[in-house]
Amino acid sequence: MEINEFVKHFADQFDDTDASEINTQTKFHDLDEWSSLLALSVLNMTEKKYGVNLSFDELKNSVLIQDVFNLIQSKQ
């Protein structure tokens, strides 16, 4: 798994947020569009694209997109 590819897939979950605002150091909980529905979308994406099941709590406890990437890598 490559970080740039992951950031792109993460950004693809957002409809109204410009992808240029999303990078490894983005505090995704602070994005205006972030919601519980988007969290479910991200969890679904990680399962389908990377075969990793993250819990809602694991995602909630992550701060940066880099944290989510690291968590997925640790489970592969």
CNS distance restraints for C-alpha pairs under 8 A (distance, minus, plus):
assign (resid   1 and name CA) (resid   5 and name CA) 7.46 0.50 0.50
assign (resid   1 and name CA) (resid   6 and name CA) 7.29 0.50 0.50
assign (resid   1 and name CA) (resid  50 and name CA) 7.92 0.50 0.50
assign (resid   1 and name CA) (resid  73 and name CA) 7.75 0.50 0.50
assign (resid   2 and name CA) (resid   6 and name CA) 6.29 0.50 0.50
assign (resid   3 and name CA) (resid   7 and name CA) 6.16 0.50 0.50
assign (resid   3 and name CA) (resid  24 and name CA) 7.82 0.50 0.50
assign (resid   3 and name CA) (resid  69 and name CA) 7.07 0.50 0.50
assign (resid   4 and name CA) (resid   8 and name CA) 6.27 0.50 0.50
assign (resid   5 and name CA) (resid   9 and name CA) 6.29 0.50 0.50
assign (resid   6 and name CA) (resid  10 and name CA) 6.05 0.50 0.50
assign (resid   6 and name CA) (resid  69 and name CA) 7.13 0.50 0.50
assign (resid   7 and name CA) (resid  11 and name CA) 6.02 0.50 0.50
assign (resid   7 and name CA) (resid  22 and name CA) 7.14 0.50 0.50
assign (resid   7 and name CA) (resid  23 and name CA) 6.12 0.50 0.50
assign (resid   7 and name CA) (resid  24 and name CA) 6.72 0.50 0.50
assign (resid   7 and name CA) (resid  65 and name CA) 7.35 0.50 0.50
assign (resid   8 and name CA) (resid  12 and name CA) 6.10 0.50 0.50
assign (resid   8 and name CA) (resid  19 and name CA) 7.66 0.50 0.50
assign (resid   9 and name CA) (resid  13 and name CA) 6.92 0.50 0.50
assign (resid   9 and name CA) (resid  45 and name CA) 7.66 0.50 0.50
assign (resid  10 and name CA) (resid  14 and name CA) 7.76 0.50 0.50
assign (resid  10 and name CA) (resid  42 and name CA) 6.66 0.50 0.50
assign (resid  10 and name CA) (resid  45 and name CA) 7.90 0.50 0.50
assign (resid  11 and name CA) (resid  19 and name CA) 5.53 0.50 0.50
assign (resid  11 and name CA) (resid  22 and name CA) 6.23 0.50 0.50
assign (resid  12 and name CA) (resid  19 and name CA) 7.58 0.50 0.50
assign (resid  13 and name CA) (resid  38 and name CA) 6.87 0.50 0.50
assign (resid  13 and name CA) (resid  41 and name CA) 6.50 0.50 0.50
assign (resid  13 and name CA) (resid  42 and name CA) 6.63 0.50 0.50
assign (resid  14 and name CA) (resid  33 and name CA) 7.28 0.50 0.50
assign (resid  14 and name CA) (resid  38 and name CA) 7.36 0.50 0.50
assign (resid  16 and name CA) (resid  33 and name CA) 6.89 0.50 0.50
assign (resid  17 and name CA) (resid  21 and name CA) 7.18 0.50 0.50
assign (resid  17 and name CA) (resid  31 and name CA) 7.91 0.50 0.50
assign (resid  17 and name CA) (resid  33 and name CA) 6.76 0.50 0.50
assign (resid  18 and name CA) (resid  22 and name CA) 7.48 0.50 0.50
assign (resid  21 and name CA) (resid  26 and name CA) 7.56 0.50 0.50
assign (resid  22 and name CA) (resid  26 and name CA) 5.72 0.50 0.50
assign (resid  22 and name CA) (resid  28 and name CA) 7.91 0.50 0.50
assign (resid  23 and name CA) (resid  65 and name CA) 7.01 0.50 0.50
assign (resid  24 and name CA) (resid  64 and name CA) 6.60 0.50 0.50
assign (resid  24 and name CA) (resid  65 and name CA) 5.00 0.50 0.50
assign (resid  24 and name CA) (resid  66 and name CA) 4.70 0.50 0.50
assign (resid  25 and name CA) (resid  64 and name CA) 5.46 0.50 0.50
assign (resid  25 and name CA) (resid  65 and name CA) 6.21 0.50 0.50
assign (resid  25 and name CA) (resid  66 and name CA) 6.31 0.50 0.50
assign (resid  26 and name CA) (resid  64 and name CA) 5.38 0.50 0.50
assign (resid  26 and name CA) (resid  65 and name CA) 5.90 0.50 0.50
assign (resid  27 and name CA) (resid  31 and name CA) 7.27 0.50 0.50
assign (resid  27 and name CA) (resid  63 and name CA) 5.51 0.50 0.50
assign (resid  27 and name CA) (resid  64 and name CA) 4.63 0.50 0.50
assign (resid  27 and name CA) (resid  65 and name CA) 6.76 0.50 0.50
assign (resid  28 and name CA) (resid  34 and name CA) 6.93 0.50 0.50
assign (resid  28 and name CA) (resid  63 and name CA) 6.95 0.50 0.50
assign (resid  28 and name CA) (resid  64 and name CA) 6.28 0.50 0.50
assign (resid  28 and name CA) (resid  65 and name CA) 6.59 0.50 0.50
assign (resid  29 and name CA) (resid  34 and name CA) 5.90 0.50 0.50
assign (resid  29 and name CA) (resid  63 and name CA) 7.13 0.50 0.50
assign (resid  30 and name CA) (resid  34 and name CA) 7.14 0.50 0.50
assign (resid  34 and name CA) (resid  38 and name CA) 6.00 0.50 0.50
assign (resid  34 and name CA) (resid  39 and name CA) 7.43 0.50 0.50
assign (resid  35 and name CA) (resid  39 and name CA) 6.28 0.50 0.50
assign (resid  36 and name CA) (resid  40 and name CA) 6.31 0.50 0.50
assign (resid  37 and name CA) (resid  41 and name CA) 6.28 0.50 0.50
assign (resid  38 and name CA) (resid  42 and name CA) 6.17 0.50 0.50
assign (resid  39 and name CA) (resid  43 and name CA) 6.18 0.50 0.50
assign (resid  39 and name CA) (resid  56 and name CA) 7.49 0.50 0.50
assign (resid  39 and name CA) (resid  59 and name CA) 7.51 0.50 0.50
assign (resid  40 and name CA) (resid  44 and name CA) 6.08 0.50 0.50
assign (resid  40 and name CA) (resid  56 and name CA) 7.79 0.50 0.50
assign (resid  41 and name CA) (resid  45 and name CA) 6.13 0.50 0.50
assign (resid  42 and name CA) (resid  46 and name CA) 6.22 0.50 0.50
assign (resid  43 and name CA) (resid  47 and name CA) 6.40 0.50 0.50
assign (resid  43 and name CA) (resid  53 and name CA) 7.10 0.50 0.50
assign (resid  43 and name CA) (resid  54 and name CA) 6.22 0.50 0.50
assign (resid  43 and name CA) (resid  55 and name CA) 7.57 0.50 0.50
assign (resid  43 and name CA) (resid  56 and name CA) 7.55 0.50 0.50
assign (resid  43 and name CA) (resid  59 and name CA) 7.91 0.50 0.50
assign (resid  44 and name CA) (resid  48 and name CA) 6.19 0.50 0.50
assign (resid  45 and name CA) (resid  49 and name CA) 5.76 0.50 0.50
assign (resid  45 and name CA) (resid  50 and name CA) 7.71 0.50 0.50
assign (resid  46 and name CA) (resid  50 and name CA) 5.25 0.50 0.50
assign (resid  46 and name CA) (resid  51 and name CA) 6.52 0.50 0.50
assign (resid  46 and name CA) (resid  52 and name CA) 5.76 0.50 0.50
assign (resid  46 and name CA) (resid  53 and name CA) 6.79 0.50 0.50
assign (resid  46 and name CA) (resid  54 and name CA) 7.45 0.50 0.50
assign (resid  46 and name CA) (resid  72 and name CA) 7.73 0.50 0.50
assign (resid  47 and name CA) (resid  51 and name CA) 4.46 0.50 0.50
assign (resid  47 and name CA) (resid  52 and name CA) 4.70 0.50 0.50
assign (resid  47 and name CA) (resid  53 and name CA) 5.26 0.50 0.50
assign (resid  47 and name CA) (resid  54 and name CA) 7.69 0.50 0.50
assign (resid  48 and name CA) (resid  52 and name CA) 7.81 0.50 0.50
assign (resid  50 and name CA) (resid  72 and name CA) 7.83 0.50 0.50
assign (resid  51 and name CA) (resid  76 and name CA) 7.89 0.50 0.50
assign (resid  52 and name CA) (resid  72 and name CA) 6.38 0.50 0.50
assign (resid  52 and name CA) (resid  75 and name CA) 6.64 0.50 0.50
assign (resid  52 and name CA) (resid  76 and name CA) 6.86 0.50 0.50
assign (resid  54 and name CA) (resid  58 and name CA) 6.23 0.50 0.50
assign (resid  54 and name CA) (resid  59 and name CA) 6.88 0.50 0.50
assign (resid  54 and name CA) (resid  72 and name CA) 7.64 0.50 0.50
assign (resid  55 and name CA) (resid  59 and name CA) 6.46 0.50 0.50
assign (resid  56 and name CA) (resid  60 and name CA) 6.03 0.50 0.50
assign (resid  57 and name CA) (resid  61 and name CA) 5.96 0.50 0.50
assign (resid  58 and name CA) (resid  62 and name CA) 6.35 0.50 0.50
assign (resid  59 and name CA) (resid  68 and name CA) 6.81 0.50 0.50
assign (resid  62 and name CA) (resid  67 and name CA) 5.58 0.50 0.50
assign (resid  62 and name CA) (resid  68 and name CA) 6.12 0.50 0.50
assign (resid  63 and name CA) (resid  67 and name CA) 6.41 0.50 0.50
assign (resid  64 and name CA) (resid  68 and name CA) 6.87 0.50 0.50
assign (resid  65 and name CA) (resid  69 and name CA) 6.33 0.50 0.50
assign (resid  66 and name CA) (resid  70 and name CA) 6.12 0.50 0.50
assign (resid  67 and name CA) (resid  71 and name CA) 6.13 0.50 0.50
assign (resid  68 and name CA) (resid  72 and name CA) 6.24 0.50 0.50
assign (resid  69 and name CA) (resid  73 and name CA) 6.24 0.50 0.50
assign (resid  70 and name CA) (resid  74 and name CA) 6.16 0.50 0.50
assign (resid  71 and name CA) (resid  75 and name CA) 6.54 0.50 0.50
assign (resid  72 and name CA) (resid  76 and name CA) 6.44 0.50 0.50
